[in-house]
Amino acid sequence: MPGLVNPALPAGALRALTQPRLVVDDDLTLRPWRADDADAIRTAFATPDIQRWHMRSIDGDDEVHQWIEDWTTSWHAETDAGWAIARTSDDQAIGQASLRSLALFAAQAQVSYWVVPAARGARVAARATRALTHWAFEVLRLHRVFLLHSTANPASCRVALNCGFPAEGTLRGYMLHTDGWHDMHIHARLHTDL
Ligand SMILES: CC(C)(COP(=O)(O)OP(=O)(O)OC[C@H]1O[C@@H](n2cnc3c(N)ncnc32)[C@H](O)[C@@H]1OP(=O)(O)O)[C@@H](O)C(=O)NCCC(=O)NCCS
């Protein structure tokens, strides 16, 4: 049965690009993950609220290195695109910002972020997400970027609002966490909102 709607973006639109370094502002840069980020990744995934809201832990060096390599694989598969949020002064990774569940045919992706506890309190996630979303709209040409967070995670709700993602509603019993089903807020930004 022929489809009547053409893909919003063609297959190959992400893989044709080299993953860029993105300047967030004077203090922060988004850059591809590297093997020497292993300690920062171990620290992040040992943090209780990062484990809780990202629903995974990392056990051992092999899993850390696999996690880093998976970003290259998923860029070429055009499923996910992830950056380390790095302090510009020393290029040290202090967080992550990514486009998840990338759907080129619908020109959409879900944004995800975490920040290590030592770097919190300076709106790092919102600043990084703004820069990532700008790239996603202006270079990759996505149409919609959305964000989901548990209604029990008010910090993430603040991040979403701070980076210009208005709330669209509550998805009831939408995501299974370790302590059961969570209601999720959905926030989104359209290219045309810019
Ligand atoms: C969410 C997260 C990325 C924010 O880190 P950050 O960018 O350093 O954010 P900040 O510490 O500057 O806080 C941002 C806002 O959230 C508020 N906030 C922080 N912790 C909060 C909490 N426990 N409850 C309510 N609000 C909180 C801050 O007051 C701030 O509000 P403001 O914008 O009005 O000033 C970080 O807390 C984190 O990594 N959490 C665990 C992982 C996670 O939740 N990821 C998102 C999954 S959807």
The ligand as an SDF file (V2000), in Angstrom:
LIG
                    3D

 48 50  0  0  0  0  0  0  0  0999 V2000
   18.0000   17.4800   36.1070 C   0  0  0  0  0  0  0  0  0  0  0  0
   19.4750   17.8730   36.1450 C   0  0  0  0  0  0  0  0  0  0  0  0
   20.1200   17.5320   34.8010 C   0  0  0  0  0  0  0  0  0  0  0  0
   19.5610   19.3920   36.3680 C   0  0  0  0  0  0  0  0  0  0  0  0
   20.9130   19.7360   36.5800 O   0  0  0  0  0  0  0  0  0  0  0  0
   21.4060   21.2680   36.3570 P   0  0  0  0  0  0  0  0  0  0  0  0
   21.3570   21.6120   34.9340 O   0  0  0  0  0  0  0  0  0  0  0  0
   22.6980   21.4240   37.0620 O   0  0  0  0  0  0  0  0  0  0  0  0
   20.2340   22.0930   37.0520 O   0  0  0  0  0  0  0  0  0  0  0  0
   20.2680   23.0800   38.3140 P   0  0  0  0  0  0  0  0  0  0  0  0
   20.8710   22.4130   39.5080 O   0  0  0  0  0  0  0  0  0  0  0  0
   20.8970   24.3600   37.8670 O   0  0  0  0  0  0  0  0  0  0  0  0
   18.7090   23.2590   38.5820 O   0  0  0  0  0  0  0  0  0  0  0  0
   17.8370   23.6640   37.5470 C   0  0  0  0  0  0  0  0  0  0  0  0
   16.5270   24.0980   38.1890 C   0  0  0  0  0  0  0  0  0  0  0  0
   15.9450   22.9870   38.8630 O   0  0  0  0  0  0  0  0  0  0  0  0
   15.7130   23.3280   40.2290 C   0  0  0  0  0  0  0  0  0  0  0  0
   15.9380   22.1280   41.0260 N   0  0  0  0  0  0  0  0  0  0  0  0
   17.0890   21.4650   41.1840 C   0  0  0  0  0  0  0  0  0  0  0  0
   16.9050   20.4010   41.9990 N   0  0  0  0  0  0  0  0  0  0  0  0
   15.5820   20.4270   42.3530 C   0  0  0  0  0  0  0  0  0  0  0  0
   14.7660   19.5860   43.1370 C   0  0  0  0  0  0  0  0  0  0  0  0
   15.2670   18.5060   43.7610 N   0  0  0  0  0  0  0  0  0  0  0  0
   13.4630   19.8980   43.2600 N   0  0  0  0  0  0  0  0  0  0  0  0
   12.9400   20.9740   42.6440 C   0  0  0  0  0  0  0  0  0  0  0  0
   13.6580   21.8040   41.8460 N   0  0  0  0  0  0  0  0  0  0  0  0
   14.9750   21.5260   41.7180 C   0  0  0  0  0  0  0  0  0  0  0  0
   16.7130   24.3950   40.5390 C   0  0  0  0  0  0  0  0  0  0  0  0
   16.3060   25.1870   41.6430 O   0  0  0  0  0  0  0  0  0  0  0  0
   16.7150   25.1720   39.2490 C   0  0  0  0  0  0  0  0  0  0  0  0
   15.5590   25.9840   39.2340 O   0  0  0  0  0  0  0  0  0  0  0  0
   15.5790   27.4630   38.5930 P   0  0  0  0  0  0  0  0  0  0  0  0
   15.7420   27.2720   37.1330 O   0  0  0  0  0  0  0  0  0  0  0  0
   14.2670   28.0400   39.0020 O   0  0  0  0  0  0  0  0  0  0  0  0
   16.7390   28.1630   39.1760 O   0  0  0  0  0  0  0  0  0  0  0  0
   20.2320   17.1540   37.2950 C   0  0  0  0  0  0  0  0  0  0  0  0
   19.5670   17.3980   38.5040 O   0  0  0  0  0  0  0  0  0  0  0  0
   20.3410   15.6590   37.0710 C   0  0  0  0  0  0  0  0  0  0  0  0
   21.2500   15.1900   36.3970 O   0  0  0  0  0  0  0  0  0  0  0  0
   19.4110   14.8890   37.6600 N   0  0  0  0  0  0  0  0  0  0  0  0
   19.4190   13.4400   37.5630 C   0  0  0  0  0  0  0  0  0  0  0  0
   19.1590   12.9680   36.1540 C   0  0  0  0  0  0  0  0  0  0  0  0
   17.8530   13.5060   35.6000 C   0  0  0  0  0  0  0  0  0  0  0  0
   16.9060   13.8200   36.3120 O   0  0  0  0  0  0  0  0  0  0  0  0
   17.8120   13.6090   34.2560 N   0  0  0  0  0  0  0  0  0  0  0  0
   16.6260   14.0290   33.5490 C   0  0  0  0  0  0  0  0  0  0  0  0
   15.7200   12.8560   33.3370 C   0  0  0  0  0  0  0  0  0  0  0  0
   14.2200   13.3670   32.5050 S   0  0  0  0  0  0  0  0  0  0  0  0
  1  2  1  0
  2  3  1  0
  2  4  1  0
  2 36  1  0
  4  5  1  0
  5  6  1  0
  6  7  2  0
  6  8  1  0
  6  9  1  0
  9 10  1  0
 10 11  2  0
 10 12  1  0
 10 13  1  0
 13 14  1  0
 14 15  1  0
 15 16  1  0
 15 30  1  0
 16 17  1  0
 17 18  1  0
 17 28  1  0
 18 19  1  0
 18 27  1  0
 19 20  2  0
 20 21  1  0
 21 22  1  0
 21 27  2  0
 22 23  1  0
 22 24  2  0
 24 25  1  0
 25 26  2  0
 26 27  1  0
 28 29  1  0
 28 30  1  0
 30 31  1  0
 31 32  1  0
 32 33  2  0
 32 34  1  0
 32 35  1  0
 36 37  1  0
 36 38  1  0
 38 39  2  0
 38 40  1  0
 40 41  1  0
 41 42  1  0
 42 43  1  0
 43 44  2  0
 43 45  1  0
 45 46  1  0
 46 47  1  0
 47 48  1  0
M  END
$$$$
